[in-house]
Amino acid sequence: MVRRPEPPAWGALISAGLARQGLSAREGARRAGLSEGRWRQIASGYQVVSPGVYAQVRGPAATLAKMAAVAGLTPAELRAAGRGDAAQLLAAQRDERPTSAEVLERVKAMDTGQARELLATIAVQLGISMPVTEPHDGSRGDGHGYGA
């Protein structure tokens, strides 16, 4: 009987990172914008062609960088695992992301309506039910409980 191939170093690294984050492959795939099947193929380093027949799967650098970001990996870890191409893209992605302080400054610069819209969007994304409240300015609510 043919044994399944061992995952490549970067695949094992991604799986370990995902476990450290407390995420399933399904959730990791969702966050990276991939199907669960594709996530598993890249992480395992193979796909099943037919029973007992496996084809190697390397995964494009950009896809691996997305997966590494979800798994909380660093560019150095990817480089050490033999994927310098993905490490370079991951580093570039991180350079483009605003810092927490920058995000906070952007939120502070919002007017009340924009801030309420952002809060409502975050609540929906997190599946949080927000209480319906009347706005403090005396206007009618907007139907979402956040005022106009």
Rosetta blueprint (number, residue, H / E / L):
1 M L
2 V L
3 R L
4 R L
5 P L
6 E L
7 P L
8 P L
9 A H
10 W H
11 G H
12 A H
13 L H
14 I H
15 S H
16 A H
17 G H
18 L H
19 A H
20 R H
21 Q H
22 G L
23 L L
24 S L
25 A H
26 R H
27 E H
28 G H
29 A H
30 R H
31 R H
32 A H
33 G L
34 L L
35 S L
36 E H
37 G H
38 R H
39 W H
40 R H
41 Q H
42 I H
43 A H
44 S H
45 G L
46 Y E
47 Q E
48 V E
49 V E
50 S E
51 P L
52 G L
53 V E
54 Y E
55 A E
56 Q E
57 V L
58 R L
59 G L
60 P L
61 A H
62 A H
63 T H
64 L H
65 A H
66 K H
67 M H
68 A H
69 A H
70 V H
71 A H
72 G L
73 L L
74 T L
75 P H
76 A H
77 E H
78 L H
79 R H
80 A H
81 A L
82 G L
83 R L
84 G H
85 D H
86 A H
87 A H
88 Q H
89 L H
90 L H
91 A H
92 A H
93 Q H
94 R H
95 D H
96 E H
97 R L
98 P L
99 T L
100 S H
101 A H
102 E H
103 V H
104 L H
105 E H
106 R H
107 V H
108 K H
109 A L
110 M L
111 D L
112 T H
113 G H
114 Q H
115 A H
116 R H
117 E H
118 L H
119 L H
120 A H
121 T H
122 I H
123 A H
124 V H
125 Q H
126 L H
127 G L
128 I L
129 S L
130 M L
131 P L
132 V L
133 T L
134 E L
135 P L
136 H L
137 D L
138 G L
139 S L
140 R L
141 G L
142 D L
143 G L
144 H L
145 G L
146 Y L
147 G L
148 A L
